[in-house]
């Protein structure tokens, strides 16, 4: 049978203008993709038209994304905002896909088009019940995401992979192992280590043999000489974009795009710093173990006193004539290093307590058991010792209290220390230490309940004194619930400002502290019974 002439075609032909526009849009999409990428037409094209694989350095990467193309004459529309209706059945399918899906709206006549990463849009903007109830949903397209900006699409694609990886996480260990294996396959002759946390992932690539040709850094064509000078002369690390760095003839992580790579100096050696202090007849030495970075004009050390909060950074630089200046020390305290250790057995507690209170000490420098320089006499900065001394005093009182109550709780996690340092515990430590606590209540209100009807109490009466005995208070002491008491509370110079009944013969009263108002708390330590006098012995006549 001969085909119908053009002027006699059916009103809604199967192979008509809309079909031609769709095919032209798909061809325009394929031509728009980077030539090195591999677009594969889906047959049958159920819900998606293409599956595209990115190619890096001439090799398929295994990184895929899916594409649905809509061919439309979008620039002849009257609507101010660009959008296109899609079947919700298709949209629900896209949410099941583990690869990113991009919808492209393309006008082949104008050779213009836009895209949207559909899973993120649906997750962040559309309620799931809408996709179940409605048969179609209009999807908006932002005009800034256009075919004219291919670099923006490549950035969006990298973000989409990260988004989908977070949306469909696998086993963390399996994911890290797979990433390590993939990188090592892409870069033979290199050792890969990956450290991942909730916030970030750090990848360390170490060549197993010296690199022929070394590093090639694209940013050398731009300002960056100061960073390289500090790197080679002082061993200071610097960062660059992953896409700007090459190892030999191959790029490092070209798919990482704008991710940062840290270049570290290779002159690293194990060593320690020794701090000598104390009395002449009772010398004390503590040793911080760590790592030295040795460069021509700068030597630095980073380490810590094992299992203790003390971290040390030491830097020594050479002047213009090559003579070494005095070293600079910086101390940092990481209290969570004691986490889980018994309060009465904190590592190096006694030594640190003495060290923080000393004005001077002798410092020795060791690299692999060899002294770099002769020992130096150093002075501690008095202005920065107040906090660690106060912290150690507080902990010492807590340790004394632990001995008093016969407990030895573990040191808490850093995020729980504030709870340990609550007002109750601070009060308990002070009362154990001195037996009494006083504070001003001038102008403050105090609520006290007592027996008696409110009409018997004179509102406005001043210079009153109130007293109450708290028989026992339960306190959370480093995770241990302990009873503490009795506590005698005394308020002086009070003015009665309000009273209201709370029961038949009980009244709740509100007082206000006068010009000399004091709140005093006394701790009556329980006395142990005399073994020669029984506890229930009757009183003497």
Secondary structure by P-SEA (a helix, b strand, c coil): ccccccccccccccccaaaaaaaaaaaaaaaaccccbbbbbbcccccccbbbbbbccccccccbbbbbbbbcccccccccbbbbbbbaaaaaaaaacccbbbbbbcccccccccccccaaaaaccccaaaaacccbbbbbbbcccccccaaaaaaaaaaaaaaaaaaccccaaaaaaaaaaaaaaacccbbbbbbbcccbbbbbbbbcccccccccccccccccaaaaaaaaacccccccccccccccccccccccccbbbbbbbccccccbbbbbbccccbbbbbbbbbbbbbcccbbbbbbccccccbbbbbbbbbccccccccbbbbbbbccccccccccccccaaaaaaaaaacccbbbbbbccccccccbbbbbcccccaaaaaaaaaaaaaaaaaaaaacccccccccccccccccaaaaaaaaaaaccbbbbbbccbbbbbbbccccccccccccbbbbbbbbcbbbbbcccbbbbbccbbbbbcbbbbcccccccccbbbbbbbbccbbbbbbbbbccccccccccccccccc
